Amino acid sequence: MSKNKIQVPEAKQAMEQFKMEAANEVGVNLKQGYNGDLTAKQAGSIGGQMVKKMIADYESRMK
């Protein structure tokens, strides 16, 4: 069972969309629901892309 909880339940759909966009950008095919068949490299590349986009967004807002 996952311990990661979205603090704002209304944001769940937006986070799923963000994850799908990041996966698409790095060339990983995600399906709706369970994606336990991903390699650690694939999952890491998705998470890394998400962080990269969040940092870029934050930096753009700081200007």
OpenMM code with the backbone's topology and positions (N, CA, C; nanometers):
from openmm import Vec3, app, unit

residues = "MET SER LYS ASN LYS ILE GLN VAL PRO GLU ALA LYS GLN ALA MET GLU GLN PHE LYS MET GLU ALA ALA ASN GLU VAL GLY VAL ASN LEU LYS GLN GLY TYR ASN GLY ASP LEU THR ALA LYS GLN ALA GLY SER ILE GLY GLY GLN MET VAL LYS LYS MET ILE ALA ASP TYR GLU SER ARG MET LYS".split()
positions = [
    Vec3(0.0844, -0.1168, 0.0000),
    Vec3(0.0000, 0.0000, 0.0000),
    Vec3(0.0895, 0.1240, 0.0000),
    Vec3(0.0585, 0.2162, -0.0847),
    Vec3(0.1388, 0.3377, -0.0981),
    Vec3(0.1193, 0.4312, 0.0200),
    Vec3(0.2295, 0.4889, 0.0656),
    Vec3(0.2234, 0.5878, 0.1731),
    Vec3(0.2144, 0.7291, 0.1171),
    Vec3(0.2317, 0.7439, -0.0139),
    Vec3(0.2238, 0.8759, -0.0759),
    Vec3(0.0785, 0.9184, -0.0868),
    Vec3(0.0465, 1.0256, -0.0212),
    Vec3(-0.0907, 1.0768, -0.0237),
    Vec3(-0.0900, 1.2185, -0.0791),
    Vec3(-0.1814, 1.2457, -0.1690),
    Vec3(-0.1976, 1.3814, -0.2193),
    Vec3(-0.2681, 1.4608, -0.1107),
    Vec3(-0.2082, 1.5708, -0.0710),
    Vec3(-0.2615, 1.6501, 0.0393),
    Vec3(-0.3895, 1.7228, 0.0024),
    Vec3(-0.4071, 1.7523, -0.1250),
    Vec3(-0.5285, 1.8192, -0.1714),
    Vec3(-0.5983, 1.7225, -0.2676),
    Vec3(-0.6990, 1.6500, -0.2189),
    Vec3(-0.7635, 1.5480, -0.3021),
    Vec3(-0.8126, 1.5999, -0.4368),
    Vec3(-0.8507, 1.7272, -0.4421),
    Vec3(-0.8997, 1.7840, -0.5678),
    Vec3(-0.7885, 1.7913, -0.6728),
    Vec3(-0.6645, 1.7818, -0.6311),
    Vec3(-0.5515, 1.7927, -0.7232),
    Vec3(-0.5134, 1.6588, -0.7850),
    Vec3(-0.5765, 1.5506, -0.7447),
    Vec3(-0.5385, 1.4174, -0.7919),
    Vec3(-0.5413, 1.4067, -0.9443),
    Vec3(-0.6474, 1.4520, -1.0069),
    Vec3(-0.6595, 1.4430, -1.1530),
    Vec3(-0.5509, 1.5254, -1.2216),
    Vec3(-0.5237, 1.6443, -1.1690),
    Vec3(-0.4190, 1.7284, -1.2274),
    Vec3(-0.2825, 1.6611, -1.2166),
    Vec3(-0.2552, 1.5960, -1.1037),
    Vec3(-0.1274, 1.5264, -1.0863),
    Vec3(-0.1160, 1.4071, -1.1807),
    Vec3(-0.2251, 1.3359, -1.2010),
    Vec3(-0.2240, 1.2239, -1.2953),
    Vec3(-0.1947, 1.2733, -1.4369),
    Vec3(-0.2563, 1.3844, -1.4751),
    Vec3(-0.2333, 1.4427, -1.6074),
    Vec3(-0.0883, 1.4880, -1.6211),
    Vec3(-0.0357, 1.5509, -1.5173),
    Vec3(0.1031, 1.5963, -1.5156),
    Vec3(0.1984, 1.4776, -1.5319),
    Vec3(0.1693, 1.3676, -1.4623),
    Vec3(0.2521, 1.2476, -1.4718),
    Vec3(0.2465, 1.1890, -1.6132),
    Vec3(0.1280, 1.1857, -1.6723),
    Vec3(0.1132, 1.1329, -1.8087),
    Vec3(0.1893, 1.2190, -1.9091),
    Vec3(0.1830, 1.3513, -1.8939),
    Vec3(0.2563, 1.4415, -1.9828),
    Vec3(0.4071, 1.4203, -1.9697),
    Vec3(0.4553, 1.4087, -1.8462),
    Vec3(0.5981, 1.3871, -1.8233),
    Vec3(0.6424, 1.2538, -1.8826),
    Vec3(0.5621, 1.1505, -1.8663),
    Vec3(0.5945, 1.0192, -1.9227),
    Vec3(0.6018, 1.0264, -2.0747),
    Vec3(0.5080, 1.0957, -2.1334),
    Vec3(0.5067, 1.1108, -2.2793),
    Vec3(0.6316, 1.1834, -2.3274),
    Vec3(0.6730, 1.2861, -2.2535),
    Vec3(0.7909, 1.3647, -2.2921),
    Vec3(0.9201, 1.2836, -2.2882),
    Vec3(0.9272, 1.1855, -2.1981),
    Vec3(1.0491, 1.1035, -2.1898),
    Vec3(1.0333, 0.9707, -2.2625),
    Vec3(0.9197, 0.9516, -2.3292),
    Vec3(0.9008, 0.8331, -2.4129),
    Vec3(0.8611, 0.7063, -2.3391),
    Vec3(0.7966, 0.7208, -2.2243),
    Vec3(0.7501, 0.6047, -2.1485),
    Vec3(0.5994, 0.5959, -2.1637),
    Vec3(0.5502, 0.4782, -2.2016),
    Vec3(0.4069, 0.4590, -2.2180),
    Vec3(0.3454, 0.4184, -2.0848),
    Vec3(0.2645, 0.5071, -2.0282),
    Vec3(0.1907, 0.4764, -1.9062),
    Vec3(0.0491, 0.4401, -1.9433),
    Vec3(-0.0072, 0.3513, -1.8662),
    Vec3(-0.1484, 0.3201, -1.8836),
    Vec3(-0.2230, 0.3668, -1.7600),
    Vec3(-0.3508, 0.3869, -1.7725),
    Vec3(-0.4314, 0.4276, -1.6579),
    Vec3(-0.4263, 0.3159, -1.5546),
    Vec3(-0.4144, 0.3529, -1.4287),
    Vec3(-0.4126, 0.2526, -1.3228),
    Vec3(-0.2729, 0.2039, -1.2907),
    Vec3(-0.2609, 0.0752, -1.2686),
    Vec3(-0.1366, 0.0132, -1.2228),
    Vec3(-0.0296, 0.0117, -1.3312),
    Vec3(0.0903, 0.0552, -1.2951),
    Vec3(0.2041, 0.0540, -1.3873),
    Vec3(0.3254, -0.0116, -1.3223),
    Vec3(0.3022, -0.1189, -1.2473),
    Vec3(0.4083, -0.1880, -1.1753),
    Vec3(0.5082, -0.2585, -1.2642),
    Vec3(0.4810, -0.2644, -1.3937),
    Vec3(0.5733, -0.3304, -1.4849),
    Vec3(0.6823, -0.2363, -1.5363),
    Vec3(0.6815, -0.1109, -1.4917),
    Vec3(0.7854, -0.0168, -1.5337),
    Vec3(0.9175, -0.0528, -1.4678),
    Vec3(1.0267, -0.0272, -1.5385),
    Vec3(1.1573, -0.0448, -1.4776),
    Vec3(1.1853, 0.0743, -1.3867),
    Vec3(1.2844, 0.0575, -1.2988),
    Vec3(1.3229, 0.1684, -1.2112),
    Vec3(1.3720, 0.2861, -1.2940),
    Vec3(1.4398, 0.2581, -1.4041),
    Vec3(1.4899, 0.3646, -1.4913),
    Vec3(1.3743, 0.4429, -1.5513),
    Vec3(1.2714, 0.3745, -1.5979),
    Vec3(1.1558, 0.4420, -1.6562),
    Vec3(1.0833, 0.5264, -1.5522),
    Vec3(1.0580, 0.4676, -1.4359),
    Vec3(0.9881, 0.5415, -1.3300),
    Vec3(1.0698, 0.6628, -1.2868),
    Vec3(1.2016, 0.6450, -1.2753),
    Vec3(1.2881, 0.7554, -1.2361),
    Vec3(1.2909, 0.8659, -1.3392),
    Vec3(1.2859, 0.8284, -1.4665),
    Vec3(1.2878, 0.9313, -1.5709),
    Vec3(1.1588, 1.0125, -1.5692),
    Vec3(1.0475, 0.9484, -1.5360),
    Vec3(0.9205, 1.0210, -1.5254),
    Vec3(0.9266, 1.1176, -1.4077),
    Vec3(0.9679, 1.0683, -1.2925),
    Vec3(0.9778, 1.1534, -1.1741),
    Vec3(1.0770, 1.2667, -1.1946),
    Vec3(1.1891, 1.2365, -1.2578),
    Vec3(1.2893, 1.3391, -1.2847),
    Vec3(1.2364, 1.4477, -1.3762),
    Vec3(1.1602, 1.4080, -1.4769),
    Vec3(1.1012, 1.5048, -1.5694),
    Vec3(0.9998, 1.5925, -1.4974),
    Vec3(0.9228, 1.5319, -1.4074),
    Vec3(0.8247, 1.6094, -1.3314),
    Vec3(0.8948, 1.7134, -1.2448),
    Vec3(1.0017, 1.6724, -1.1768),
    Vec3(1.0768, 1.7656, -1.0921),
    Vec3(1.1385, 1.8762, -1.1764),
    Vec3(1.1957, 1.8395, -1.2905),
    Vec3(1.2572, 1.9387, -1.3789),
    Vec3(1.1553, 2.0441, -1.4210),
    Vec3(1.0341, 2.0004, -1.4549),
    Vec3(0.9296, 2.0940, -1.4959),
    Vec3(0.8831, 2.1808, -1.3795),
    Vec3(0.8744, 2.1227, -1.2599),
    Vec3(0.8323, 2.2009, -1.1432),
    Vec3(0.9363, 2.3072, -1.1089),
    Vec3(1.0641, 2.2718, -1.1185),
    Vec3(1.1702, 2.3688, -1.0905),
    Vec3(1.1680, 2.4807, -1.1938),
    Vec3(1.1521, 2.4451, -1.3207),
    Vec3(1.1472, 2.5470, -1.4264),
    Vec3(1.0299, 2.6414, -1.4042),
    Vec3(0.9158, 2.5865, -1.3651),
    Vec3(0.7976, 2.6694, -1.3385),
    Vec3(0.8238, 2.7619, -1.2200),
    Vec3(0.8817, 2.7093, -1.1153),
    Vec3(0.9117, 2.7916, -0.9978),
    Vec3(1.0092, 2.9032, -1.0320),
    Vec3(1.1151, 2.8687, -1.1078),
    Vec3(1.2143, 2.9700, -1.1451),
    Vec3(1.1539, 3.0785, -1.2323),
    Vec3(1.0626, 3.0415, -1.3206),
    Vec3(0.9995, 3.1404, -1.4074),
    Vec3(0.9109, 3.2364, -1.3268),
    Vec3(0.8533, 3.1863, -1.2182),
    Vec3(0.7693, 3.2699, -1.1320),
    Vec3(0.8526, 3.3622, -1.0431),
    Vec3(0.9791, 3.3289, -1.0207),
    Vec3(1.0663, 3.4089, -0.9351),
    Vec3(1.1211, 3.5331, -1.0066),
    Vec3(1.1116, 3.5361, -1.1367),
    Vec3(1.1676, 3.6486, -1.2141),
    Vec3(1.0809, 3.7693, -1.2066),
] * unit.nanometer
topology = app.Topology()
chain = topology.addChain("A")
for resn in residues:
    res = topology.addResidue(resn, chain)
    for name in ("N", "CA", "C"):
        topology.addAtom(name, app.Element.getBySymbol(name[0]), res)
